[in-house]
């Protein structure tokens, strides 16, 4: 029997996932799962949302608020931000909002990255950008921006044209 799609509720997740091997599994639907479990399970994360965040607070207002917690993705290996509004790119790249490990691959459009990082000069996104070890840039042409490599000092930069 080949299982390509599996829907699980969080209470049965551990039993089912440890009971067998699923070599052909392409899609896993998780329901009633808490946020902490998602962060621990996520090694590759694709965010798809082109709409602006409804209740977005600006970074300036967040810097003085000690009640806001940093979201940590301890096991993240790849982050796909190709189909998102700039708000979500900020959410992941500003280190006071999100923390992820070193050696992350980032998939992103060049122009979006350029906007969010203020042409690769913003200090608020520099720490998380320094953790990127592979940058997959989607652009119309290869961009020769010397600030880009300086902003991503550990990254192997690849262009997808």
C-alpha positions as CSV (number, residue, x, y, z in Angstrom):
1,X,0.0,0.0,0.0
2,X,1.3,3.5,-1.0
3,X,0.4,6.4,1.3
4,X,0.8,9.7,-0.4
5,X,-1.5,11.9,1.8
6,X,-2.0,11.5,5.5
7,X,-4.3,13.6,7.8
8,X,-3.6,13.4,11.5
9,X,-4.9,14.9,14.7
10,X,-2.3,15.8,17.2
11,X,-3.3,13.3,19.8
12,X,-2.7,10.4,17.4
13,X,0.3,11.9,15.6
14,X,3.2,10.2,17.5
15,X,1.7,6.7,17.4
16,X,1.0,6.8,13.7
17,X,4.2,8.5,12.6
18,X,6.4,6.0,14.6
19,X,4.4,2.9,13.6
20,X,5.7,2.7,10.0
21,X,7.8,4.2,7.3
22,X,6.2,6.4,4.8
23,X,8.6,6.7,1.8
24,X,6.0,8.0,-0.6
25,X,4.4,10.5,1.7
26,X,4.2,13.9,-0.1
27,X,1.6,15.7,2.0
28,X,1.0,15.6,5.7
29,X,-2.1,17.4,7.1
30,X,-1.9,18.2,10.8
31,X,-5.0,19.3,12.7
32,X,-5.5,20.5,16.3
33,X,-1.7,20.8,16.7
34,X,-0.1,23.3,19.0
35,X,2.4,25.9,17.7
36,X,5.3,24.4,19.7
37,X,4.9,21.1,18.0
38,X,4.9,22.7,14.6
39,X,8.1,24.6,15.3
40,X,9.8,21.3,16.4
41,X,8.6,19.4,13.4
42,X,9.4,22.0,10.8
43,X,12.7,21.6,9.0
44,X,11.3,23.2,5.8
45,X,8.8,25.9,6.0
46,X,6.9,27.5,3.1
47,X,4.7,30.5,3.9
48,X,2.1,31.5,1.4
49,X,0.2,34.7,2.1
50,X,0.3,37.8,-0.2
51,X,-2.0,39.8,2.0
52,X,-0.6,42.3,4.5
53,X,-0.9,41.3,8.2
54,X,-4.1,42.7,9.7
55,X,-2.8,43.6,13.1
56,X,0.8,44.2,12.2
57,X,2.7,46.3,14.7
58,X,5.7,48.3,13.4
59,X,9.1,47.2,14.5
60,X,9.6,50.6,16.2
61,X,6.7,49.9,18.6
62,X,7.9,46.4,19.3
63,X,11.4,47.3,20.4
64,X,10.2,48.8,23.7
65,X,7.6,46.1,24.4
66,X,9.2,43.4,26.6
67,X,6.0,41.2,26.5
68,X,6.5,40.1,22.9
69,X,8.2,36.8,22.7
70,X,10.6,35.7,20.0
71,X,9.4,32.8,17.9
72,X,12.2,30.1,17.7
73,X,12.5,27.6,14.9
74,X,15.3,25.4,16.3
75,X,15.3,22.8,13.5
76,X,14.6,25.0,10.5
77,X,16.7,24.1,7.5
78,X,14.9,25.8,4.6
79,X,12.6,28.8,4.5
80,X,10.5,29.6,1.4
81,X,9.2,33.2,1.3
82,X,8.5,33.4,-2.4
83,X,4.8,33.9,-2.2
84,X,4.4,36.3,0.8
85,X,3.7,40.0,1.5
86,X,6.7,41.9,2.8
87,X,5.3,41.8,6.3
88,X,6.0,38.1,6.6
89,X,9.5,38.6,5.3
90,X,10.1,41.1,8.0
91,X,8.6,38.7,10.5
92,X,11.2,36.1,9.8
93,X,14.2,38.3,9.2
94,X,14.0,40.7,12.1
95,X,15.8,38.9,14.9
96,X,13.7,40.4,17.7
97,X,10.7,38.6,16.2
98,X,12.1,35.3,15.0
99,X,15.1,33.2,15.8
100,X,16.4,30.3,13.6
101,X,19.6,28.3,13.6
102,X,22.6,28.8,11.4
103,X,22.7,27.0,8.1
104,X,19.3,27.9,6.7
105,X,18.5,28.0,3.0
106,X,16.3,31.0,2.1
107,X,14.1,31.1,-1.1
108,X,13.1,34.7,-1.9
109,X,12.5,37.2,-4.6
110,X,15.4,39.7,-4.9
111,X,13.2,42.8,-5.1
112,X,11.3,41.8,-2.0
113,X,14.5,41.1,0.0
114,X,15.9,44.4,-1.2
115,X,12.9,46.3,0.0
116,X,12.7,44.7,3.4
117,X,16.4,45.1,4.1
118,X,16.4,48.7,2.8
119,X,18.8,47.8,0.1
120,X,20.9,45.6,2.4
121,X,21.6,48.3,5.0
122,X,19.1,47.6,7.8
123,X,20.6,46.5,11.1
124,X,17.3,45.0,12.3
125,X,17.5,42.2,9.7
126,X,21.3,41.7,9.6
127,X,21.6,39.1,12.4
128,X,19.1,36.6,10.9
129,X,20.5,37.2,7.4
130,X,23.9,36.3,8.7
131,X,22.5,32.8,9.6
132,X,21.6,32.1,6.0
133,X,24.1,29.7,4.4
134,X,22.3,29.4,1.0
135,X,20.4,32.2,-0.6
136,X,18.2,31.2,-3.6
137,X,17.3,34.5,-5.2
138,X,14.6,34.8,-7.8
139,X,15.2,37.7,-10.1
140,X,14.7,38.8,-13.7
141,X,18.5,39.2,-14.1
142,X,21.5,38.5,-12.0
143,X,22.0,41.5,-9.8
144,X,25.5,42.8,-9.1
145,X,25.1,44.4,-5.7
146,X,28.3,44.3,-3.6
147,X,26.2,45.0,-0.4
148,X,24.3,41.7,-0.9
149,X,27.3,39.4,-0.3
150,X,28.4,41.6,2.7
151,X,24.9,41.3,4.1
152,X,24.8,37.5,3.8
153,X,28.5,36.8,4.7
154,X,28.0,33.0,5.1
155,X,25.7,32.5,2.2
156,X,26.3,30.8,-1.1
157,X,24.2,33.0,-3.4
158,X,22.4,31.3,-6.3
159,X,20.2,33.1,-8.8
160,X,17.0,31.6,-10.3
161,X,16.1,33.6,-13.4
